[in-house]
Amino acid sequence: MKCEPELAEQLREAHPEIVPGYHLNKRHWNTVEVDGLPEGMVLDMIEDSYDLVVAALPRAAREKLGWKPAVE
């Protein structure tokens, strides 16, 4: 799953189920073994990863998906 670099490191330190991404940029990607992690945490990581990936797509692709950035 894609992740902000600082958060990726924190998650890896706190959870042995989360390791640097396999065959991906290890700064931004984590490999996650979901067994043993709370379901809500996994769903949050999936949503965050999706948002990061879609945000990097061209505007037309984002619009086609109907994606809107989260308001913070």
N, C-alpha and C positions, 0 to 999 in steps of 0.2 A: 504494500500500500504506500502511496506517496504521502510524504509528511514534511512539515517544515523542519529544517535541519536541527534546530535546537531541541524541538520536541521529540524528534526521532531519537536523538541521543538519550534524552531523559527516559523515554519509554524503554529503550534497550537496557538501560541501567536498572530500571525498576522491575522489569518482567523478563524472565529467561525465555518466554515464548516468543519474544520479539528480537529478531536479529537483523543485521544489515541485509539489504536486498540482494538476492541471488542473481548474478549477471545483470545488475542494474547499477545506477549511480548510488553508491552506498550512503552518500550524504543525504539524499532525498527519499530513498526508498527503503522500506522495511519488509522483511518476510515475517509473516505472523502465523503462528500455530494457534488457532483459535481455542482449542481445548484448554481449559484452565483459566481462560480470561472471562470476565463478566460479559454477558451478551450486550449490555448497553455500551460498554467500552468498545467492543468490536464494531457495533453499528455506528458509533461516533467516528471511529477511525475510517470506516468505509465512506461515510458521508464527507469527511474532510478530504480524503483522497480523491473522491470524485470531483469535489469542488476545485481542488488544485489542478487536476488534469484538465477539466473543462475550461477553467479560467484561462488556460494557455492556448486554447484553440482559437482559430480565426473567428471574428465576430459573427460571420454568417453561420458557421457551424454551431456556435453557442445559441444563436437565435433559433436555429432549426430544432435544437434540443429543448428550447423553451427555458433555458437556464438563466437564472437571475442571481447575481452575487448576494451573499448573505449580508444583512445589515447588522453592523456591530454596535 
